[in-house]
Amino acid sequence: MMSTLSPRRGWLLLVMAGALASMAGTTAVFVTHEDAWRYLVAAGCFVQVIGWVRHGRRLRGGAR
């Protein structure tokens, strides 16, 4: 196992952080009935999209 974090794994960690934020926000909305938690859900989804886009981008020139 590598001791350093590869760039691709770093983006997947960002995806997971976004998913956890979205789930926490969704739970908070249902428990407290406050609409302000929906901003956390939206931010978590936005972070997930950024993470997936950056993780799945293709390198130029066919290099991997």
All heavy atoms as a GROMACS GRO file, in nm:
protein
  491
    1MET      N    1   0.084  -0.117   0.000
    1MET     CA    2   0.000   0.000   0.000
    1MET      C    3   0.088   0.124   0.000
    1MET      O    4   0.188   0.130   0.070
    1MET     CB    5  -0.090  -0.003   0.122
    1MET     CG    6  -0.203   0.090   0.115
    1MET     SD    7  -0.318   0.039   0.242
    1MET     CE    8  -0.431   0.169   0.230
    2MET      N    9   0.049   0.222  -0.076
    2MET     CA   10   0.130   0.343  -0.089
    2MET      C   11   0.113   0.431   0.034
    2MET      O   12   0.005   0.442   0.090
    2MET     CB   13   0.090   0.418  -0.215
    2MET     CG   14   0.114   0.338  -0.341
    2MET     SD   15   0.050   0.421  -0.485
    2MET     CE   16   0.142   0.572  -0.484
    3SER      N   17   0.220   0.496   0.073
    3SER     CA   18   0.213   0.585   0.188
    3SER      C   19   0.165   0.724   0.150
    3SER      O   20   0.126   0.801   0.236
    3SER     CB   21   0.350   0.594   0.256
    3SER     OG   22   0.443   0.649   0.165
    4THR      N   23   0.168   0.756   0.021
    4THR     CA   24   0.122   0.887  -0.023
    4THR      C   25  -0.016   0.874  -0.086
    4THR      O   26  -0.055   0.768  -0.134
    4THR     CB   27   0.218   0.948  -0.125
    4THR    OG1   28   0.227   0.861  -0.238
    4THR    CG2   29   0.355   0.969  -0.065
    5LEU      N   30  -0.088   0.983  -0.087
    5LEU     CA   31  -0.221   0.985  -0.144
    5LEU      C   32  -0.213   1.025  -0.290
    5LEU      O   33  -0.160   1.131  -0.323
    5LEU     CB   34  -0.306   1.086  -0.066
    5LEU     CG   35  -0.454   1.094  -0.099
    5LEU    CD1   36  -0.521   0.962  -0.062
    5LEU    CD2   37  -0.517   1.207  -0.021
    6SER      N   38  -0.263   0.940  -0.378
    6SER     CA   39  -0.258   0.972  -0.520
    6SER      C   40  -0.360   1.081  -0.551
    6SER      O   41  -0.460   1.095  -0.479
    6SER     CB   42  -0.286   0.848  -0.604
    6SER     OG   43  -0.422   0.811  -0.592
    7PRO      N   44  -0.339   1.158  -0.657
    7PRO     CA   45  -0.433   1.265  -0.690
    7PRO      C   46  -0.574   1.214  -0.717
    7PRO      O   47  -0.671   1.278  -0.683
    7PRO     CB   48  -0.373   1.328  -0.815
    7PRO     CG   49  -0.230   1.291  -0.814
    7PRO     CD   50  -0.222   1.160  -0.743
    8ARG      N   51  -0.587   1.097  -0.778
    8ARG     CA   52  -0.720   1.044  -0.807
    8ARG      C   53  -0.792   1.006  -0.679
    8ARG      O   54  -0.913   1.025  -0.669
    8ARG     CB   55  -0.709   0.925  -0.899
    8ARG     CG   56  -0.664   0.964  -1.040
    8ARG     CD   57  -0.666   0.845  -1.129
    8ARG     NE   58  -0.802   0.797  -1.143
    8ARG     CZ   59  -0.867   0.789  -1.257
    8ARG    NH1   60  -0.808   0.824  -1.367
    8ARG    NH2   61  -0.990   0.744  -1.263
    9ARG      N   62  -0.721   0.951  -0.582
    9ARG     CA   63  -0.785   0.917  -0.455
    9ARG      C   64  -0.825   1.040  -0.378
    9ARG      O   65  -0.922   1.040  -0.306
    9ARG     CB   66  -0.691   0.831  -0.370
    9ARG     CG   67  -0.682   0.690  -0.417
    9ARG     CD   68  -0.606   0.607  -0.319
    9ARG     NE   69  -0.592   0.472  -0.368
    9ARG     CZ   70  -0.499   0.391  -0.330
    9ARG    NH1   71  -0.409   0.430  -0.243
    9ARG    NH2   72  -0.493   0.270  -0.378
   10GLY      N   73  -0.749   1.147  -0.395
   10GLY     CA   74  -0.783   1.272  -0.327
   10GLY      C   75  -0.918   1.325  -0.374
   10GLY      O   76  -0.997   1.374  -0.295
   11TRP      N   77  -0.946   1.313  -0.503
   11TRP     CA   78  -1.075   1.358  -0.554
   11TRP      C   79  -1.187   1.268  -0.505
   11TRP      O   80  -1.298   1.314  -0.480
   11TRP     CB   81  -1.073   1.366  -0.706
   11TRP     CG   82  -0.978   1.470  -0.757
   11TRP    CD1   83  -0.870   1.450  -0.837
   11TRP    CD2   84  -0.981   1.611  -0.730
   11TRP    NE1   85  -0.807   1.570  -0.861
   11TRP    CE2   86  -0.872   1.670  -0.797
   11TRP    CE3   87  -1.065   1.692  -0.655
   11TRP    CZ2   88  -0.845   1.806  -0.791
   11TRP    CZ3   89  -1.039   1.828  -0.649
   11TRP    CH2   90  -0.930   1.883  -0.717
   12LEU      N   91  -1.160   1.139  -0.490
   12LEU     CA   92  -1.263   1.050  -0.437
   12LEU      C   93  -1.292   1.080  -0.290
   12LEU      O   94  -1.406   1.065  -0.246
   12LEU     CB   95  -1.220   0.904  -0.454
   12LEU     CG   96  -1.224   0.851  -0.596
   12LEU    CD1   97  -1.174   0.707  -0.600
   12LEU    CD2   98  -1.364   0.860  -0.653
   13LEU      N   99  -1.192   1.125  -0.217
   13LEU     CA  100  -1.217   1.168  -0.079
   13LEU      C  101  -1.306   1.291  -0.076
   13LEU      O  102  -1.391   1.306   0.013
   13LEU     CB  103  -1.086   1.196  -0.007
   13LEU     CG  104  -1.003   1.072   0.029
   13LEU    CD1  105  -0.870   1.114   0.092
   13LEU    CD2  106  -1.080   0.983   0.124
   14LEU      N  107  -1.291   1.378  -0.174
   14LEU     CA  108  -1.377   1.495  -0.184
   14LEU      C  109  -1.521   1.451  -0.214
   14LEU      O  110  -1.616   1.507  -0.157
   14LEU     CB  111  -1.326   1.588  -0.294
   14LEU     CG  112  -1.393   1.723  -0.306
   14LEU    CD1  113  -1.363   1.807  -0.182
   14LEU    CD2  114  -1.345   1.795  -0.430
   15VAL      N  115  -1.538   1.351  -0.298
   15VAL     CA  116  -1.671   1.297  -0.327
   15VAL      C  117  -1.734   1.242  -0.200
   15VAL      O  118  -1.852   1.267  -0.170
   15VAL     CB  119  -1.663   1.189  -0.436
   15VAL    CG1  120  -1.795   1.115  -0.450
   15VAL    CG2  121  -1.621   1.249  -0.568
   16MET      N  122  -1.656   1.167  -0.124
   16MET     CA  123  -1.709   1.109   0.000
   16MET      C  124  -1.745   1.216   0.102
   16MET      O  125  -1.845   1.205   0.173
   16MET     CB  126  -1.609   1.009   0.059
   16MET     CG  127  -1.592   0.884  -0.024
   16MET     SD  128  -1.747   0.798  -0.060
   16MET     CE  129  -1.804   0.759   0.103
   17ALA      N  130  -1.664   1.320   0.111
   17ALA     CA  131  -1.695   1.430   0.203
   17ALA      C  132  -1.825   1.499   0.163
   17ALA      O  133  -1.907   1.534   0.249
   17ALA     CB  134  -1.580   1.530   0.206
   18GLY      N  135  -1.846   1.517   0.033
   18GLY     CA  136  -1.970   1.576  -0.015
   18GLY      C  137  -2.090   1.488   0.015
   18GLY      O  138  -2.197   1.536   0.052
   19ALA      N  139  -2.073   1.358   0.000
   19ALA     CA  140  -2.182   1.265   0.029
   19ALA      C  141  -2.218   1.268   0.177
   19ALA      O  142  -2.335   1.267   0.214
   19ALA     CB  143  -2.143   1.124  -0.014
   20LEU      N  144  -2.116   1.271   0.262
   20LEU     CA  145  -2.142   1.277   0.407
   20LEU      C  146  -2.210   1.407   0.446
   20LEU      O  147  -2.301   1.408   0.529
   20LEU     CB  148  -2.011   1.259   0.484
   20LEU     CG  149  -1.952   1.119   0.481
   20LEU    CD1  150  -1.815   1.118   0.548
   20LEU    CD2  151  -2.046   1.022   0.549
   21ALA      N  152  -2.168   1.518   0.385
   21ALA     CA  153  -2.232   1.646   0.414
   21ALA      C  154  -2.378   1.645   0.368
   21ALA      O  155  -2.466   1.695   0.438
   21ALA     CB  156  -2.155   1.759   0.346
   22SER      N  157  -2.404   1.586   0.253
   22SER     CA  158  -2.542   1.579   0.203
   22SER      C  159  -2.629   1.494   0.293
   22SER      O  160  -2.743   1.530   0.322
   22SER     CB  161  -2.544   1.521   0.062
   22SER     OG  162  -2.478   1.607  -0.027
   23MET      N  163  -2.577   1.380   0.338
   23MET     CA  164  -2.655   1.294   0.427
   23MET      C  165  -2.679   1.361   0.562
   23MET      O  166  -2.789   1.351   0.617
   23MET     CB  167  -2.584   1.160   0.444
   23MET     CG  168  -2.593   1.073   0.321
   23MET     SD  169  -2.533   0.905   0.347
   23MET     CE  170  -2.359   0.933   0.373
   24ALA      N  171  -2.577   1.429   0.613
   24ALA     CA  172  -2.595   1.498   0.741
   24ALA      C  173  -2.697   1.611   0.728
   24ALA      O  174  -2.781   1.631   0.817
   24ALA     CB  175  -2.460   1.554   0.789
   25GLY      N  176  -2.692   1.684   0.618
   25GLY     CA  177  -2.789   1.790   0.595
   25GLY      C  178  -2.930   1.737   0.579
   25GLY      O  179  -3.026   1.796   0.630
   26THR      N  180  -2.944   1.626   0.508
   26THR     CA  181  -3.076   1.566   0.489
   26THR      C  182  -3.134   1.520   0.622
   26THR      O  183  -3.252   1.543   0.652
   26THR     CB  184  -3.067   1.447   0.393
   26THR    OG1  185  -3.013   1.493   0.268
   26THR    CG2  186  -3.202   1.384   0.369
   27THR      N  187  -3.052   1.458   0.704
   27THR     CA  188  -3.097   1.416   0.836
   27THR      C  189  -3.136   1.535   0.921
   27THR      O  190  -3.240   1.532   0.989
   27THR     CB  191  -2.985   1.335   0.906
   27THR    OG1  192  -2.950   1.224   0.824
   27THR    CG2  193  -3.031   1.286   1.042
   28ALA      N  194  -3.058   1.641   0.917
   28ALA     CA  195  -3.088   1.761   0.995
   28ALA      C  196  -3.218   1.827   0.949
   28ALA      O  197  -3.295   1.877   1.031
   28ALA     CB  198  -2.973   1.860   0.987
   29VAL      N  199  -3.245   1.825   0.819
   29VAL     CA  200  -3.371   1.883   0.768
   29VAL      C  201  -3.490   1.806   0.822
   29VAL      O  202  -3.588   1.865   0.867
   29VAL     CB  203  -3.372   1.884   0.613
   29VAL    CG1  204  -3.512   1.911   0.560
   29VAL    CG2  205  -3.276   1.988   0.560
   30PHE      N  206  -3.482   1.674   0.820
   30PHE     CA  207  -3.595   1.594   0.866
   30PHE      C  208  -3.613   1.600   1.018
   30PHE      O  209  -3.725   1.594   1.066
   30PHE     CB  210  -3.580   1.448   0.822
   30PHE     CG  211  -3.614   1.428   0.677
   30PHE    CD1  212  -3.519   1.379   0.589
   30PHE    CD2  213  -3.740   1.458   0.628
   30PHE    CE1  214  -3.549   1.362   0.455
   30PHE    CE2  215  -3.770   1.440   0.494
   30PHE     CZ  216  -3.676   1.392   0.407
   31VAL      N  217  -3.505   1.613   1.092
   31VAL     CA  218  -3.515   1.616   1.237
   31VAL      C  219  -3.561   1.752   1.287
   31VAL      O  220  -3.649   1.761   1.374
   31VAL     CB  221  -3.380   1.576   1.301
   31VAL    CG1  222  -3.378   1.603   1.450
   31VAL    CG2  223  -3.349   1.430   1.272
   32THR      N  224  -3.503   1.860   1.234
   32THR     CA  225  -3.531   1.993   1.288
   32THR      C  226  -3.638   2.070   1.211
   32THR      O  227  -3.690   2.169   1.262
   32THR     CB  228  -3.403   2.079   1.287
   32THR    OG1  229  -3.361   2.099   1.152
   32THR    CG2  230  -3.293   2.014   1.368
   33HIS      N  231  -3.672   2.027   1.091
   33HIS     CA  232  -3.769   2.095   1.005
   33HIS      C  233  -3.728   2.239   0.975
   33HIS      O  234  -3.813   2.325   0.953
   33HIS     CB  235  -3.909   2.091   1.066
   33HIS     CG  236  -3.959   1.953   1.090
   33HIS    ND1  237  -3.993   1.868   0.987
   33HIS    CD2  238  -3.979   1.882   1.204
   33HIS    CE1  239  -4.033   1.753   1.037
   33HIS    NE2  240  -4.025   1.759   1.169
   34GLU      N  241  -3.599   2.266   0.975
   34GLU     CA  242  -3.546   2.398   0.940
   34GLU      C  243  -3.499   2.393   0.794
   34GLU      O  244  -3.425   2.303   0.755
   34GLU     CB  245  -3.429   2.435   1.030
   34GLU     CG  246  -3.465   2.456   1.175
   34GLU     CD  247  -3.542   2.585   1.195
   34GLU    OE1  248  -3.523   2.680   1.117
   34GLU    OE2  249  -3.624   2.588   1.288
   35ASP      N  250  -3.541   2.492   0.717
   35ASP     CA  251  -3.503   2.495   0.576
   35ASP      C  252  -3.358   2.536   0.554
   35ASP      O  253  -3.304   2.515   0.446
   35ASP     CB  254  -3.594   2.590   0.499
   35ASP     CG  255  -3.735   2.532   0.485
   35ASP    OD1  256  -3.748   2.409   0.491
   35ASP    OD2  257  -3.828   2.612   0.469
   36ALA      N  258  -3.294   2.593   0.653
   36ALA     CA  259  -3.156   2.639   0.637
   36ALA      C  260  -3.060   2.523   0.613
   36ALA      O  261  -2.954   2.542   0.550
   36ALA     CB  262  -3.113   2.717   0.760
   37TRP      N  263  -3.093   2.403   0.658
   37TRP     CA  264  -3.006   2.288   0.638
   37TRP      C  265  -3.000   2.245   0.493
   37TRP      O  266  -2.911   2.172   0.452
   37TRP     CB  267  -3.051   2.170   0.725
   37TRP     CG  268  -3.025   2.193   0.869
   37TRP    CD1  269  -3.118   2.219   0.964
   37TRP    CD2  270  -2.898   2.192   0.936
   37TRP    NE1  271  -3.056   2.235   1.086
   37TRP    CE2  272  -2.922   2.218   1.071
   37TRP    CE3  273  -2.768   2.173   0.893
   37TRP    CZ2  274  -2.820   2.225   1.165
   37TRP    CZ3  275  -2.665   2.178   0.986
   37TRP    CH2  276  -2.691   2.205   1.119
   38ARG      N  277  -3.093   2.291   0.413
   38ARG     CA  278  -3.093   2.254   0.271
   38ARG      C  279  -2.973   2.312   0.198
   38ARG      O  280  -2.932   2.260   0.096
   38ARG     CB  281  -3.222   2.298   0.205
   38ARG     CG  282  -3.340   2.221   0.260
   38ARG     CD  283  -3.469   2.263   0.201
   38ARG     NE  284  -3.577   2.199   0.274
   38ARG     CZ  285  -3.683   2.150   0.217
   38ARG    NH1  286  -3.698   2.159   0.087
   38ARG    NH2  287  -3.776   2.093   0.290
   39TYR      N  288  -2.918   2.420   0.252
   39TYR     CA  289  -2.796   2.476   0.192
   39TYR      C  290  -2.679   2.379   0.209
   39TYR      O  291  -2.593   2.368   0.122
   39TYR     CB  292  -2.762   2.611   0.255
   39TYR     CG  293  -2.862   2.718   0.221
   39TYR    CD1  294  -2.944   2.773   0.318
   39TYR    CD2  295  -2.875   2.763   0.090
   39TYR    CE1  296  -3.036   2.871   0.287
   39TYR    CE2  297  -2.967   2.861   0.057
   39TYR     CZ  298  -3.048   2.915   0.156
   39TYR     OH  299  -3.139   3.010   0.124
   40LEU      N  300  -2.676   2.308   0.322
   40LEU     CA  301  -2.572   2.208   0.341
   40LEU      C  302  -2.589   2.092   0.243
   40LEU      O  303  -2.491   2.041   0.188
   40LEU     CB  304  -2.574   2.155   0.485
   40LEU     CG  305  -2.472   2.048   0.520
   40LEU    CD1  306  -2.330   2.100   0.503
   40LEU    CD2  307  -2.494   1.997   0.661
   41VAL      N  308  -2.712   2.053   0.218
   41VAL     CA  309  -2.739   1.947   0.121
   41VAL      C  310  -2.693   1.990  -0.019
   41VAL      O  311  -2.626   1.915  -0.090
   41VAL     CB  312  -2.889   1.910   0.120
   41VAL    CG1  313  -2.919   1.808   0.012
   41VAL    CG2  314  -2.932   1.858   0.256
   42ALA      N  315  -2.728   2.112  -0.056
   42ALA     CA  316  -2.690   2.162  -0.188
   42ALA      C  317  -2.538   2.175  -0.200
   42ALA      O  318  -2.480   2.140  -0.303
   42ALA     CB  319  -2.755   2.297  -0.214
   43ALA      N  320  -2.472   2.222  -0.096
   43ALA     CA  321  -2.327   2.235  -0.099
   43ALA      C  322  -2.260   2.097  -0.107
   43ALA      O  323  -2.162   2.080  -0.180
   43ALA     CB  324  -2.278   2.309   0.025
   44GLY      N  325  -2.313   2.000  -0.035
   44GLY     CA  326  -2.259   1.865  -0.042
   44GLY      C  327  -2.272   1.805  -0.180
   44GLY      O  328  -2.179   1.740  -0.230
   45CYS      N  329  -2.385   1.827  -0.245
   45CYS     CA  330  -2.403   1.777  -0.382
   45CYS      C  331  -2.309   1.848  -0.479
   45CYS      O  332  -2.254   1.785  -0.569
   45CYS     CB  333  -2.548   1.796  -0.425
   45CYS     SG  334  -2.663   1.689  -0.336
   46PHE      N  335  -2.290   1.977  -0.459
   46PHE     CA  336  -2.199   2.052  -0.544
   46PHE      C  337  -2.056   2.000  -0.530
   46PHE      O  338  -1.984   1.983  -0.629
   46PHE     CB  339  -2.206   2.200  -0.510
   46PHE     CG  340  -2.119   2.288  -0.595
   46PHE    CD1  341  -2.148   2.307  -0.728
   46PHE    CD2  342  -2.008   2.350  -0.540
   46PHE    CE1  343  -2.067   2.387  -0.808
   46PHE    CE2  344  -1.927   2.430  -0.618
   46PHE     CZ  345  -1.957   2.450  -0.752
   47VAL      N  346  -2.015   1.972  -0.407
   47VAL     CA  347  -1.880   1.918  -0.382
   47VAL      C  348  -1.865   1.782  -0.447
   47VAL      O  349  -1.760   1.750  -0.504
   47VAL     CB  350  -1.852   1.913  -0.231
   47VAL    CG1  351  -1.728   1.833  -0.200
   47VAL    CG2  352  -1.838   2.055  -0.176
   48GLN      N  353  -1.971   1.701  -0.442
   48GLN     CA  354  -1.965   1.570  -0.507
   48GLN      C  355  -1.946   1.583  -0.657
   48GLN      O  356  -1.866   1.509  -0.717
   48GLN     CB  357  -2.094   1.492  -0.482
   48GLN     CG  358  -2.105   1.432  -0.346
   48GLN     CD  359  -2.228   1.346  -0.337
   48GLN    OE1  360  -2.241   1.249  -0.410
   48GLN    NE2  361  -2.320   1.383  -0.250
   49VAL      N  362  -2.018   1.673  -0.719
   49VAL     CA  363  -2.007   1.692  -0.863
   49VAL      C  364  -1.865   1.735  -0.900
   49VAL      O  365  -1.805   1.683  -0.994
   49VAL     CB  366  -2.110   1.795  -0.914
   49VAL    CG1  367  -2.081   1.839  -1.055
   49VAL    CG2  368  -2.250   1.737  -0.904
   50ILE      N  369  -1.810   1.829  -0.824
   50ILE     CA  370  -1.672   1.873  -0.851
   50ILE      C  371  -1.575   1.757  -0.836
   50ILE      O  372  -1.486   1.737  -0.919
   50ILE     CB  373  -1.634   1.989  -0.758
   50ILE    CG1  374  -1.711   2.115  -0.796
   50ILE    CG2  375  -1.484   2.016  -0.763
   50ILE    CD1  376  -1.692   2.230  -0.702
   51GLY      N  377  -1.592   1.678  -0.732
   51GLY     CA  378  -1.504   1.563  -0.710
   51GLY      C  379  -1.512   1.461  -0.821
   51GLY      O  380  -1.410   1.410  -0.868
   52TRP      N  381  -1.635   1.430  -0.868
   52TRP     CA  382  -1.650   1.332  -0.975
   52TRP      C  383  -1.594   1.384  -1.107
   52TRP      O  384  -1.533   1.310  -1.184
   52TRP     CB  385  -1.795   1.292  -0.994
   52TRP     CG  386  -1.842   1.190  -0.895
   52TRP    CD1  387  -1.941   1.205  -0.806
   52TRP    CD2  388  -1.790   1.058  -0.876
   52TRP    NE1  389  -1.955   1.091  -0.731
   52TRP    CE2  390  -1.863   0.999  -0.772
   52TRP    CE3  391  -1.688   0.985  -0.936
   52TRP    CZ2  392  -1.839   0.870  -0.728
   52TRP    CZ3  393  -1.663   0.856  -0.892
   52TRP    CH2  394  -1.738   0.800  -0.789
   53VAL      N  395  -1.615   1.512  -1.134
   53VAL     CA  396  -1.564   1.569  -1.259
   53VAL      C  397  -1.412   1.568  -1.258
   53VAL      O  398  -1.347   1.530  -1.357
   53VAL     CB  399  -1.619   1.711  -1.281
   53VAL    CG1  400  -1.545   1.783  -1.392
   53VAL    CG2  401  -1.767   1.705  -1.312
   54ARG      N  402  -1.352   1.609  -1.148
   54ARG     CA  403  -1.206   1.612  -1.140
   54ARG      C  404  -1.147   1.471  -1.139
   54ARG      O  405  -1.039   1.448  -1.193
   54ARG     CB  406  -1.160   1.688  -1.016
   54ARG     CG  407  -1.200   1.835  -1.016
   54ARG     CD  408  -1.132   1.910  -1.125
   54ARG     NE  409  -0.990   1.918  -1.095
   54ARG     CZ  410  -0.899   1.968  -1.177
   54ARG    NH1  411  -0.934   2.016  -1.293
   54ARG    NH2  412  -0.773   1.970  -1.142
   55HIS      N  413  -1.217   1.376  -1.080
   55HIS     CA  414  -1.168   1.238  -1.076
   55HIS      C  415  -1.175   1.174  -1.215
   55HIS      O  416  -1.086   1.099  -1.254
   55HIS     CB  417  -1.252   1.155  -0.979
   55HIS     CG  418  -1.220   1.010  -0.982
   55HIS    ND1  419  -1.104   0.958  -0.929
   55HIS    CD2  420  -1.287   0.903  -1.031
   55HIS    CE1  421  -1.101   0.828  -0.947
   55HIS    NE2  422  -1.213   0.793  -1.008
   56GLY      N  423  -1.279   1.204  -1.289
   56GLY     CA  424  -1.300   1.137  -1.416
   56GLY      C  425  -1.243   1.209  -1.537
   56GLY      O  426  -1.259   1.163  -1.649
   57ARG      N  427  -1.174   1.319  -1.516
   57ARG     CA  428  -1.122   1.393  -1.632
   57ARG      C  429  -1.012   1.311  -1.700
   57ARG      O  430  -0.938   1.238  -1.637
   57ARG     CB  431  -1.069   1.529  -1.592
   57ARG     CG  432  -0.941   1.524  -1.512
   57ARG     CD  433  -0.899   1.664  -1.470
   57ARG     NE  434  -0.795   1.654  -1.373
   57ARG     CZ  435  -0.666   1.665  -1.400
   57ARG    NH1  436  -0.628   1.688  -1.524
   57ARG    NH2  437  -0.577   1.653  -1.306
   58ARG      N  438  -1.005   1.325  -1.830
   58ARG     CA  439  -0.904   1.252  -1.906
   58ARG      C  440  -0.780   1.338  -1.921
   58ARG      O  441  -0.788   1.458  -1.941
   58ARG     CB  442  -0.958   1.215  -2.042
   58ARG     CG  443  -1.078   1.126  -2.032
   58ARG     CD  444  -1.094   1.053  -2.164
   58ARG     NE  445  -1.209   0.965  -2.153
   58ARG     CZ  446  -1.200   0.836  -2.135
   58ARG    NH1  447  -1.082   0.779  -2.125
   58ARG    NH2  448  -1.307   0.762  -2.129
   59LEU      N  449  -0.667   1.273  -1.912
   59LEU     CA  450  -0.541   1.344  -1.931
   59LEU      C  451  -0.517   1.367  -2.077
   59LEU      O  452  -0.553   1.286  -2.163
   59LEU     CB  453  -0.426   1.264  -1.871
   59LEU     CG  454  -0.435   1.240  -1.721
   59LEU    CD1  455  -0.320   1.151  -1.676
   59LEU    CD2  456  -0.430   1.372  -1.646
   60ARG      N  457  -0.454   1.476  -2.110
   60ARG     CA  458  -0.426   1.507  -2.251
   60ARG      C  459  -0.314   1.419  -2.306
   60ARG      O  460  -0.223   1.381  -2.235
   60ARG     CB  461  -0.386   1.652  -2.264
   60ARG     CG  462  -0.499   1.745  -2.228
   60ARG     CD  463  -0.461   1.887  -2.248
   60ARG     NE  464  -0.570   1.970  -2.200
   60ARG     CZ  465  -0.571   2.099  -2.206
   60ARG    NH1  466  -0.468   2.164  -2.258
   60ARG    NH2  467  -0.672   2.168  -2.161
   61GLY      N  468  -0.326   1.385  -2.430
   61GLY     CA  469  -0.222   1.305  -2.495
   61GLY      C  470  -0.233   1.157  -2.471
   61GLY      O  471  -0.145   1.081  -2.510
   62GLY      N  472  -0.335   1.110  -2.406
   62GLY     CA  473  -0.353   0.968  -2.383
   62GLY      C  474  -0.270   0.911  -2.270
   62GLY      O  475  -0.268   0.791  -2.248
   63ALA      N  476  -0.197   0.994  -2.198
   63ALA     CA  477  -0.115   0.946  -2.086
   63ALA      C  478  -0.204   0.914  -1.968
   63ALA      O  479  -0.306   0.977  -1.945
   63ALA     CB  480  -0.013   1.051  -2.047
   64ARG      N  481  -0.164   0.814  -1.894
   64ARG     CA  482  -0.241   0.777  -1.773
   64ARG      C  483  -0.152   0.781  -1.652
   64ARG      O  484  -0.044   0.754  -1.645
   64ARG     CB  485  -0.300   0.639  -1.786
   64ARG     CG  486  -0.408   0.638  -1.889
   64ARG     CD  487  -0.507   0.528  -1.858
   64ARG     NE  488  -0.607   0.526  -1.960
   64ARG     CZ  489  -0.728   0.576  -1.942
   64ARG    NH1  490  -0.762   0.625  -1.829
   64ARG    NH2  491  -0.814   0.571  -2.038
   0.00000   0.00000   0.00000
